[in-house]
Amino acid sequence: MITLERVSQYYETETAGRVHALEEVSLSVPAEETVCLVGPSGCGKSTLLRILAGFLKPSSGTLDVDGHPVEGADPERGVVFQQPTLLPWYSVRDNVRLAYRYSGDISQKESADELIELVGLGDAAERLPHELSGGMQQRTQIARVLAAGPRYVLMDEPFGALDPFTREQLQAELLRVWAKKRPTIIFVTHSVEEALLLGHRVIVMAAGPGRVIEDVVVPEHLRVDLEDGEVSRETLQERLRALTADPDFVLLRHQVTESINRAHATA
């Protein structure tokens, strides 16, 4: 479990003095849950993710993972960035197998090969990054992070730079991966719809300073059925499209969007 208690983050600047990026954020994320962070630019979503990753020490408050304070980065917490960070001279397979190269753990090597298939890159395993589309590069990055076997996966707007069709494909792929591997996921996005499609919960944040204003539990009937971990990407895409047309989903999306708009107007 990830537990934040009254975490604040501020920066000292020459022109604006002390800038508060986060103000007393408290949050608990149980194992195997997907939590999505949404809110306007400047509300501290990415800052919060960097704190969770151990890249940034909070100015105040506490962060514990499985009952232990976070002292820095840890392989148990894998990070997927918005732009793929692939080694250009390595093939898809070699990029995904990086965790095995450094650890020598044969189970990670097997996991890497399994994940390449799971994210639909089996036919592209020997290609170099420049031979891949943006969506395929992002799949490779996701597979590489998961190949190390992290219990927690932190994702900073990983689909934000993709076209709508590719984004829809990657949303389905992520759900397939979660159904198979069951990591705990913290997912940052600007899209309320994406957050509701992927998350068990949606954390709504506001700016000025960055803070949590709402914790929305996505009702079970508005989540795709992932009991069958072998469900195809195409089937999941159809289920996701059907969900976005559900009147209850439309209403919930409107309510979350209005909550963000109200917070933005009063910031």
C-alpha positions as a Markdown table, in Angstrom:
| # | Residue | x | y | z |
|---|---|---|---|---|
| 1 | Met | 0.0 | 0.0 | 0.0 |
| 2 | Ile | 1.1 | 3.6 | -0.8 |
| 3 | Thr | 0.3 | 6.1 | 2.0 |
| 4 | Leu | 0.8 | 9.8 | 1.8 |
| 5 | Glu | 0.1 | 11.9 | 4.9 |
| 6 | Arg | -0.2 | 15.7 | 4.5 |
| 7 | Val | 2.5 | 15.9 | 1.8 |
| 8 | Ser | 3.4 | 19.4 | 0.7 |
| 9 | Gln | 6.0 | 20.6 | -1.8 |
| 10 | Tyr | 7.2 | 24.1 | -2.4 |
| 11 | Tyr | 10.0 | 25.7 | -4.4 |
| 12 | Glu | 12.0 | 28.9 | -3.8 |
| 13 | Thr | 12.1 | 31.1 | -6.9 |
| 14 | Glu | 13.9 | 34.4 | -7.5 |
| 15 | Thr | 11.0 | 36.1 | -9.1 |
| 16 | Ala | 7.9 | 34.7 | -7.3 |
| 17 | Gly | 9.3 | 33.7 | -3.9 |
| 18 | Arg | 8.0 | 30.5 | -2.5 |
| 19 | Val | 5.8 | 28.6 | -4.9 |
| 20 | His | 3.5 | 25.9 | -3.4 |
| 21 | Ala | 3.2 | 23.0 | -5.8 |
| 22 | Leu | 1.4 | 20.7 | -3.4 |
| 23 | Glu | -0.5 | 21.5 | -0.2 |
| 24 | Glu | -1.0 | 18.8 | 2.5 |
| 25 | Val | -2.0 | 15.9 | 0.1 |
| 26 | Ser | -3.2 | 12.8 | 1.9 |
| 27 | Leu | -3.9 | 9.6 | -0.1 |
| 28 | Ser | -3.9 | 5.8 | 0.3 |
| 29 | Val | -3.6 | 3.4 | -2.6 |
| 30 | Pro | -4.2 | -0.3 | -1.8 |
| 31 | Ala | -2.4 | -3.1 | -3.6 |
| 32 | Glu | -3.7 | -4.0 | -7.2 |
| 33 | Glu | -5.7 | -0.8 | -7.5 |
| 34 | Thr | -5.5 | 1.7 | -10.4 |
| 35 | Val | -5.8 | 5.3 | -9.3 |
| 36 | Cys | -5.9 | 8.1 | -11.8 |
| 37 | Leu | -4.9 | 11.7 | -11.1 |
| 38 | Val | -6.7 | 14.4 | -13.0 |
| 39 | Gly | -6.8 | 18.2 | -12.8 |
| 40 | Pro | -5.7 | 21.3 | -14.7 |
| 41 | Ser | -2.1 | 22.1 | -15.5 |
| 42 | Gly | -0.2 | 23.3 | -12.5 |
| 43 | Cys | -2.2 | 21.3 | -9.9 |
| 44 | Gly | 0.8 | 19.2 | -9.0 |
| 45 | Lys | 0.0 | 15.8 | -10.6 |
| 46 | Ser | 3.4 | 15.2 | -12.1 |
| 47 | Thr | 5.1 | 16.6 | -8.9 |
| 48 | Leu | 3.1 | 14.1 | -6.8 |
| 49 | Leu | 4.2 | 11.3 | -9.2 |
| 50 | Arg | 7.9 | 12.3 | -8.8 |
| 51 | Ile | 7.5 | 12.2 | -5.1 |
| 52 | Leu | 5.9 | 8.7 | -5.3 |
| 53 | Ala | 8.8 | 7.6 | -7.5 |
| 54 | Gly | 11.4 | 8.8 | -5.0 |
| 55 | Phe | 12.8 | 11.3 | -7.4 |
| 56 | Leu | 11.8 | 14.2 | -5.2 |
| 57 | Lys | 11.7 | 14.5 | -1.5 |
| 58 | Pro | 8.6 | 16.3 | -0.1 |
| 59 | Ser | 9.1 | 19.6 | 1.7 |
| 60 | Ser | 6.8 | 18.2 | 4.5 |
| 61 | Gly | 4.6 | 15.3 | 5.3 |
| 62 | Thr | 5.3 | 11.5 | 5.0 |
| 63 | Leu | 5.3 | 8.9 | 2.2 |
| 64 | Asp | 5.3 | 5.2 | 3.1 |
| 65 | Val | 5.2 | 2.2 | 0.7 |
| 66 | Asp | 4.3 | -1.0 | 2.4 |
| 67 | Gly | 4.9 | 0.5 | 5.8 |
| 68 | His | 8.4 | 1.8 | 5.0 |
| 69 | Pro | 9.4 | 5.4 | 4.3 |
| 70 | Val | 10.5 | 6.2 | 0.8 |
| 71 | Glu | 14.1 | 7.3 | 0.7 |
| 72 | Gly | 14.7 | 7.4 | -3.0 |
| 73 | Ala | 14.0 | 5.6 | -6.3 |
| 74 | Asp | 13.4 | 1.8 | -6.0 |
| 75 | Pro | 12.9 | -0.9 | -8.7 |
| 76 | Glu | 9.7 | -1.8 | -6.9 |
| 77 | Arg | 8.3 | 1.4 | -8.3 |
| 78 | Gly | 8.6 | 1.5 | -12.1 |
| 79 | Val | 8.0 | 4.7 | -14.0 |
| 80 | Val | 6.5 | 5.1 | -17.5 |
| 81 | Phe | 7.2 | 8.6 | -18.9 |
| 82 | Gln | 5.2 | 10.5 | -21.5 |
| 83 | Gln | 8.0 | 10.2 | -24.0 |
| 84 | Pro | 9.5 | 6.7 | -24.4 |
| 85 | Thr | 13.1 | 6.5 | -23.1 |
| 86 | Leu | 14.3 | 3.6 | -25.3 |
| 87 | Leu | 17.9 | 2.9 | -26.1 |
| 88 | Pro | 18.1 | 3.5 | -29.9 |
| 89 | Trp | 20.7 | 0.9 | -30.6 |
| 90 | Tyr | 18.7 | -1.9 | -28.9 |
| 91 | Ser | 15.9 | -3.8 | -30.5 |
| 92 | Val | 12.4 | -4.0 | -28.8 |
| 93 | Arg | 13.4 | -7.3 | -27.3 |
| 94 | Asp | 16.7 | -6.1 | -25.9 |
| 95 | Asn | 15.1 | -2.9 | -24.5 |
| 96 | Val | 12.5 | -4.9 | -22.7 |
| 97 | Arg | 15.2 | -7.4 | -21.5 |
| 98 | Leu | 17.2 | -4.6 | -19.8 |
| 99 | Ala | 16.1 | -5.7 | -16.4 |
| 100 | Tyr | 17.4 | -9.2 | -17.0 |
| 101 | Arg | 20.7 | -7.9 | -18.3 |
| 102 | Tyr | 21.4 | -6.1 | -15.0 |
| 103 | Ser | 20.0 | -8.7 | -12.6 |
| 104 | Gly | 20.7 | -12.0 | -14.2 |
| 105 | Asp | 17.2 | -13.2 | -13.1 |
| 106 | Ile | 16.0 | -15.7 | -15.6 |
| 107 | Ser | 12.4 | -15.2 | -14.6 |
| 108 | Gln | 12.7 | -11.6 | -15.7 |
| 109 | Lys | 14.0 | -12.7 | -19.1 |
| 110 | Glu | 10.9 | -15.0 | -19.5 |
| 111 | Ser | 8.7 | -12.2 | -18.3 |
| 112 | Ala | 10.2 | -9.9 | -20.9 |
| 113 | Asp | 9.4 | -12.3 | -23.7 |
| 114 | Glu | 5.8 | -12.8 | -22.4 |
| 115 | Leu | 5.2 | -9.1 | -22.1 |
| 116 | Ile | 6.4 | -8.4 | -25.6 |
| 117 | Glu | 3.6 | -10.8 | -26.8 |
| 118 | Leu | 1.1 | -9.4 | -24.3 |
| 119 | Val | 1.5 | -5.8 | -25.6 |
| 120 | Gly | 1.2 | -7.0 | -29.2 |
| 121 | Leu | 4.8 | -6.6 | -30.3 |
| 122 | Gly | 5.7 | -10.2 | -31.0 |
| 123 | Asp | 6.2 | -9.5 | -34.7 |
| 124 | Ala | 8.2 | -6.3 | -34.0 |
| 125 | Ala | 10.6 | -7.8 | -31.4 |
| 126 | Glu | 13.7 | -7.4 | -33.5 |
| 127 | Arg | 13.0 | -3.8 | -34.7 |
| 128 | Leu | 14.9 | -0.8 | -33.5 |
| 129 | Pro | 13.0 | 2.1 | -31.9 |
| 130 | His | 13.2 | 4.4 | -35.0 |
| 131 | Glu | 11.4 | 1.7 | -36.9 |
| 132 | Leu | 8.4 | 1.8 | -34.6 |
| 133 | Ser | 5.4 | 4.1 | -34.5 |
| 134 | Gly | 4.9 | 6.3 | -31.4 |
| 135 | Gly | 2.3 | 3.9 | -30.0 |
| 136 | Met | 4.7 | 0.9 | -30.5 |
| 137 | Gln | 7.5 | 2.7 | -28.8 |
| 138 | Gln | 5.2 | 3.4 | -25.8 |
| 139 | Arg | 4.2 | -0.2 | -25.7 |
| 140 | Thr | 7.9 | -1.1 | -25.6 |
| 141 | Gln | 8.5 | 1.3 | -22.7 |
| 142 | Ile | 5.5 | -0.1 | -20.7 |
| 143 | Ala | 6.7 | -3.7 | -21.3 |
| 144 | Arg | 10.3 | -2.8 | -20.3 |
| 145 | Val | 9.1 | -1.2 | -17.0 |
| 146 | Leu | 6.8 | -4.2 | -16.2 |
| 147 | Ala | 9.6 | -6.7 | -17.1 |
| 148 | Ala | 11.5 | -5.7 | -14.0 |
| 149 | Gly | 8.5 | -7.0 | -11.9 |
| 150 | Pro | 7.6 | -3.8 | -10.0 |
| 151 | Arg | 4.7 | -3.9 | -7.6 |
| 152 | Tyr | 3.9 | -0.3 | -8.3 |
| 153 | Val | 3.8 | 1.3 | -11.8 |
| 154 | Leu | 3.7 | 5.1 | -12.0 |
| 155 | Met | 2.6 | 6.6 | -15.3 |
| 156 | Asp | 3.0 | 10.2 | -16.2 |
| 157 | Glu | 0.6 | 11.0 | -19.1 |
| 158 | Pro | 1.9 | 8.1 | -21.1 |
| 159 | Phe | -0.7 | 8.4 | -23.9 |
| 160 | Gly | -0.9 | 12.2 | -24.0 |
| 161 | Ala | 1.1 | 12.6 | -27.2 |
| 162 | Leu | -0.6 | 9.9 | -29.2 |
| 163 | Asp | -3.4 | 10.2 | -31.7 |
| 164 | Pro | -7.0 | 9.3 | -30.5 |
| 165 | Phe | -7.0 | 5.9 | -32.2 |
| 166 | Thr | -3.6 | 4.8 | -30.9 |
| 167 | Arg | -4.5 | 6.1 | -27.5 |
| 168 | Glu | -7.6 | 3.9 | -27.5 |
| 169 | Gln | -5.4 | 0.9 | -28.4 |
| 170 | Leu | -3.0 | 1.6 | -25.6 |
| 171 | Gln | -5.8 | 2.0 | -23.0 |
| 172 | Ala | -7.0 | -1.5 | -23.9 |
| 173 | Glu | -3.4 | -2.8 | -23.8 |
| 174 | Leu | -2.9 | -1.4 | -20.3 |
| 175 | Leu | -6.1 | -3.0 | -19.1 |
| 176 | Arg | -4.9 | -6.3 | -20.5 |
| 177 | Val | -1.6 | -6.0 | -18.8 |
| 178 | Trp | -3.3 | -5.1 | -15.5 |
| 179 | Ala | -5.6 | -8.1 | -15.8 |
| 180 | Lys | -2.6 | -10.4 | -16.3 |
| 181 | Lys | 0.0 | -8.9 | -13.9 |
| 182 | Arg | -2.1 | -7.0 | -11.3 |
| 183 | Pro | 0.3 | -4.2 | -10.4 |
| 184 | Thr | -0.7 | -1.2 | -8.4 |
| 185 | Ile | -0.9 | 1.7 | -10.9 |
| 186 | Ile | -0.9 | 5.5 | -10.4 |
| 187 | Phe | -1.8 | 7.1 | -13.7 |
| 188 | Val | -1.6 | 10.8 | -14.4 |
| 189 | Thr | -3.8 | 12.2 | -17.2 |
| 190 | His | -5.5 | 15.3 | -18.4 |
| 191 | Ser | -8.4 | 13.3 | -19.8 |
| 192 | Val | -11.3 | 12.7 | -17.4 |
| 193 | Glu | -12.7 | 10.1 | -19.8 |
| 194 | Glu | -9.4 | 8.2 | -19.8 |
| 195 | Ala | -9.2 | 8.3 | -16.0 |
| 196 | Leu | -12.7 | 6.9 | -15.6 |
| 197 | Leu | -12.1 | 4.1 | -18.2 |
| 198 | Leu | -8.8 | 3.0 | -16.5 |
| 199 | Gly | -9.1 | 3.8 | -12.8 |
| 200 | His | -10.8 | 2.1 | -9.9 |
| 201 | Arg | -10.6 | 5.6 | -8.4 |
| 202 | Val | -10.1 | 9.0 | -9.8 |
| 203 | Ile | -8.4 | 11.6 | -7.7 |
| 204 | Val | -9.4 | 15.2 | -8.7 |
| 205 | Met | -6.8 | 17.8 | -8.0 |
| 206 | Ala | -7.0 | 21.6 | -8.1 |
| 207 | Ala | -4.2 | 24.2 | -8.5 |
| 208 | Gly | -3.1 | 27.2 | -6.5 |
| 209 | Pro | -1.7 | 25.3 | -4.5 |
| 210 | Gly | -2.0 | 21.7 | -5.8 |
| 211 | Arg | -4.4 | 19.8 | -3.6 |
| 212 | Val | -6.9 | 16.9 | -3.6 |
| 213 | Ile | -10.5 | 18.1 | -3.8 |
| 214 | Glu | -12.3 | 14.9 | -4.6 |
| 215 | Asp | -11.8 | 11.1 | -4.5 |
| 216 | Val | -14.2 | 9.4 | -6.9 |
| 217 | Val | -14.8 | 5.7 | -6.8 |
| 218 | Val | -15.7 | 4.4 | -10.2 |
| 219 | Pro | -18.8 | 2.1 | -9.8 |
| 220 | Glu | -18.3 | -1.5 | -10.7 |
| 221 | His | -20.9 | -1.5 | -13.5 |
| 222 | Leu | -18.9 | 1.3 | -15.2 |
| 223 | Arg | -15.7 | -0.8 | -15.4 |
| 224 | Val | -14.9 | -3.3 | -18.1 |
| 225 | Asp | -14.9 | -7.0 | -17.1 |
| 226 | Leu | -11.3 | -8.1 | -16.7 |
| 227 | Glu | -11.9 | -11.5 | -15.1 |
| 228 | Asp | -10.7 | -13.1 | -18.4 |
| 229 | Gly | -7.1 | -12.0 | -18.6 |
| 230 | Glu | -6.8 | -13.4 | -22.1 |
| 231 | Val | -9.4 | -11.1 | -23.6 |
| 232 | Ser | -8.3 | -9.5 | -26.9 |
| 233 | Arg | -7.4 | -5.9 | -27.3 |
| 234 | Glu | -10.1 | -5.5 | -30.0 |
| 235 | Thr | -12.8 | -6.9 | -27.6 |
| 236 | Leu | -11.6 | -4.5 | -24.9 |
| 237 | Gln | -11.7 | -1.6 | -27.2 |
| 238 | Glu | -15.4 | -2.4 | -28.1 |
| 239 | Arg | -16.2 | -2.6 | -24.4 |
| 240 | Leu | -14.5 | 0.7 | -23.7 |
| 241 | Arg | -16.4 | 2.4 | -26.5 |
| 242 | Ala | -19.7 | 1.0 | -25.2 |
| 243 | Leu | -18.9 | 2.3 | -21.7 |
| 244 | Thr | -18.3 | 5.9 | -22.9 |
| 245 | Ala | -21.9 | 5.9 | -24.3 |
| 246 | Asp | -23.5 | 4.6 | -21.1 |
| 247 | Pro | -25.7 | 7.3 | -19.6 |
| 248 | Asp | -24.2 | 6.7 | -16.1 |
| 249 | Phe | -20.7 | 7.0 | -17.5 |
| 250 | Val | -21.6 | 10.3 | -19.3 |
| 251 | Leu | -23.1 | 11.7 | -16.1 |
| 252 | Leu | -20.1 | 10.8 | -14.0 |
| 253 | Arg | -17.7 | 12.3 | -16.6 |
| 254 | His | -19.8 | 15.5 | -16.5 |
| 255 | Gln | -19.7 | 15.6 | -12.7 |
| 256 | Val | -15.9 | 15.2 | -12.5 |
| 257 | Thr | -15.3 | 17.7 | -15.3 |
| 258 | Glu | -17.6 | 20.2 | -13.5 |
| 259 | Ser | -15.7 | 19.7 | -10.3 |
| 260 | Ile | -12.4 | 20.5 | -12.1 |
| 261 | Asn | -13.9 | 23.5 | -13.7 |
| 262 | Arg | -15.2 | 24.9 | -10.5 |
| 263 | Ala | -11.9 | 24.5 | -8.8 |
| 264 | His | -10.1 | 26.1 | -11.7 |
| 265 | Ala | -12.5 | 29.1 | -11.6 |
| 266 | Thr | -11.8 | 29.7 | -7.9 |
| 267 | Ala | -8.0 | 29.1 | -8.0 |
